[in-house]
């Protein structure tokens, strides 16, 4: 397993996911002071690195991002 140094934004995102047990893109956007393209790019990079996962949330009817267990 590779070890990554997380950026400030990545650390905040991981912290939010742990606090809320997963958030939709729009919910995360409300917590972060970033524009949509920047946030989307950060999430894509975090998904590629395996830092976060994207799973369906049937209660919300959307996908949520969260930290893998």
Backbone bond lengths (Angstrom), bond angles and torsions (degrees), N, CA, C in turn:
res aa  C-N    CA-C-N  psi(-1)  N-CA   C-N-CA  omega(-1)  CA-C   N-CA-C  phi
1 X - - - 1.454 - - 1.523 108.94 -
2 X 1.307 115.83 132.20 1.458 120.00 179.53 1.521 110.13 -81.40
3 X 1.319 114.76 148.96 1.461 121.00 176.99 1.516 107.70 -105.71
4 X 1.323 115.50 129.63 1.458 120.90 -178.37 1.513 109.59 -115.68
5 X 1.331 115.17 142.19 1.451 120.10 168.93 1.520 106.59 -85.48
6 X 1.320 115.91 120.91 1.455 120.04 -178.00 1.516 110.69 -82.37
7 X 1.320 115.12 141.81 1.461 120.17 174.33 1.529 107.79 -73.58
8 X 1.310 115.35 171.24 1.468 120.80 178.76 1.536 110.57 -59.20
9 X 1.334 116.22 -43.49 1.467 120.36 179.36 1.529 111.13 -64.84
10 X 1.336 116.72 -42.73 1.459 120.30 179.78 1.525 111.44 -62.64
11 X 1.318 116.81 -41.48 1.466 120.75 178.04 1.521 110.87 -61.51
12 X 1.329 116.98 -43.00 1.460 120.90 179.57 1.531 110.41 -64.53
13 X 1.333 116.95 -41.96 1.457 121.35 179.58 1.531 110.67 -62.47
14 X 1.325 117.51 -47.23 1.467 121.25 178.60 1.528 109.97 -59.37
15 X 1.313 116.93 -42.84 1.459 121.33 178.78 1.529 111.35 -61.39
16 X 1.329 116.78 -43.79 1.467 120.99 178.76 1.523 111.25 -63.57
17 X 1.333 117.40 -41.27 1.460 120.79 -179.65 1.522 110.92 -65.16
18 X 1.324 117.02 -39.12 1.465 120.35 178.42 1.528 110.28 -67.37
19 X 1.308 115.94 -38.02 1.467 121.67 -179.15 1.533 111.59 -68.97
20 X 1.321 117.09 -38.15 1.460 121.65 -173.77 1.528 113.79 -109.89
21 X 1.311 118.25 3.38 1.461 122.85 -179.48 1.527 112.14 52.30
22 X 1.323 115.08 45.49 1.460 120.72 176.41 1.509 112.58 102.58
23 X 1.330 114.93 141.10 1.465 121.69 -179.39 1.521 109.51 -141.15
24 X 1.334 116.32 149.56 1.454 120.38 172.00 1.529 108.27 -74.26
25 X 1.324 115.90 168.45 1.465 119.96 178.06 1.527 110.59 -58.22
26 X 1.335 116.73 -46.46 1.465 120.35 -178.08 1.529 112.05 -65.42
27 X 1.334 116.52 -38.87 1.471 119.21 176.94 1.524 110.56 -63.44
28 X 1.332 116.07 -43.29 1.461 120.28 178.65 1.527 110.73 -63.93
29 X 1.320 116.52 -40.86 1.472 121.23 179.30 1.527 110.54 -57.85
30 X 1.339 117.59 -35.61 1.458 120.96 178.79 1.531 112.55 -66.21
31 X 1.334 117.67 -28.64 1.459 121.61 179.51 1.525 113.15 -86.28
32 X 1.323 116.24 -27.83 1.468 120.74 -174.93 1.531 110.32 -99.91
33 X 1.287 116.37 145.32 1.460 121.78 178.24 1.527 109.17 -96.67
34 X 1.349 115.56 61.03 1.465 121.46 -177.33 1.518 109.32 -133.91
35 X 1.342 115.49 153.28 1.462 118.10 174.37 1.537 108.91 -77.72
36 X 1.323 116.23 162.77 1.467 121.30 -174.86 1.528 113.55 -57.92
37 X 1.354 119.17 -47.69 1.472 118.39 -178.94 1.532 112.92 -61.21
38 X 1.320 117.24 -38.63 1.466 120.61 179.89 1.517 110.48 -66.91
39 X 1.325 117.06 -46.07 1.463 120.89 179.14 1.519 110.40 -62.53
40 X 1.317 117.09 -42.77 1.472 121.56 179.48 1.536 110.16 -60.05
41 X 1.317 117.21 -43.34 1.472 121.30 179.55 1.526 111.14 -63.32
42 X 1.325 117.09 -42.63 1.469 121.08 178.52 1.527 110.26 -61.93
43 X 1.339 116.60 -45.31 1.467 120.18 -179.59 1.521 111.56 -64.07
44 X 1.328 117.82 -41.44 1.465 121.14 178.57 1.524 110.51 -60.73
45 X 1.324 117.07 -44.36 1.470 120.39 178.74 1.525 111.25 -64.05
46 X 1.327 117.00 -38.96 1.466 120.50 179.14 1.530 110.77 -68.04
47 X 1.331 117.48 -36.81 1.464 121.13 175.90 1.522 110.73 -63.97
48 X 1.316 116.71 -44.25 1.474 121.31 -179.69 1.526 111.60 -61.83
49 X 1.324 116.19 -36.96 1.464 121.17 -179.62 1.524 112.11 -79.09
50 X 1.329 117.75 -12.23 1.456 121.12 -178.79 1.520 113.74 81.68
51 X 1.326 117.10 14.14 1.466 121.66 -179.41 1.524 110.16 -73.59
52 X 1.328 116.11 -35.03 1.458 121.99 178.36 1.527 109.15 -131.33
53 X 1.326 115.66 165.57 1.459 121.56 175.30 1.526 108.60 -128.38
54 X 1.321 115.79 162.76 1.467 122.42 178.32 1.526 106.63 -121.43
55 X 1.338 115.76 119.62 1.465 120.56 -176.23 1.525 110.39 -132.47
56 X 1.330 117.75 154.23 1.468 119.43 178.09 1.522 111.12 -72.83
57 X 1.314 116.37 141.08 1.458 122.89 172.71 1.525 105.58 -116.81
58 X 1.320 116.53 103.90 1.453 120.92 -173.24 1.533 112.50 -70.27
59 X 1.334 117.26 -25.92 1.466 120.08 176.85 1.525 111.14 -67.70
60 X 1.335 115.93 -40.54 1.468 120.74 -179.68 1.522 111.69 -85.76
61 X 1.330 116.38 -19.91 1.454 120.48 -177.28 1.519 112.38 72.30
62 X 1.325 116.34 25.34 1.467 121.85 -178.97 1.524 108.89 -143.76
63 X 1.325 114.76 169.82 1.456 119.81 172.11 1.525 108.87 -83.67
64 X 1.331 115.63 146.77 1.460 120.61 174.88 1.530 108.15 -123.43
65 X 1.299 114.47 152.21 1.462 122.23 174.21 1.509 106.54 -98.85
66 X 1.338 115.82 141.73 1.452 119.55 178.06 1.511 109.50 -156.53
67 X 1.332 115.49 169.41 1.454 122.53 177.12 1.538 106.82 -84.22
68 X 1.335 118.09 132.30 1.475 119.02 179.69 1.527 110.50 -63.99
69 X 1.319 114.43 147.80 1.472 119.67 -178.75 1.506 111.24 -84.51
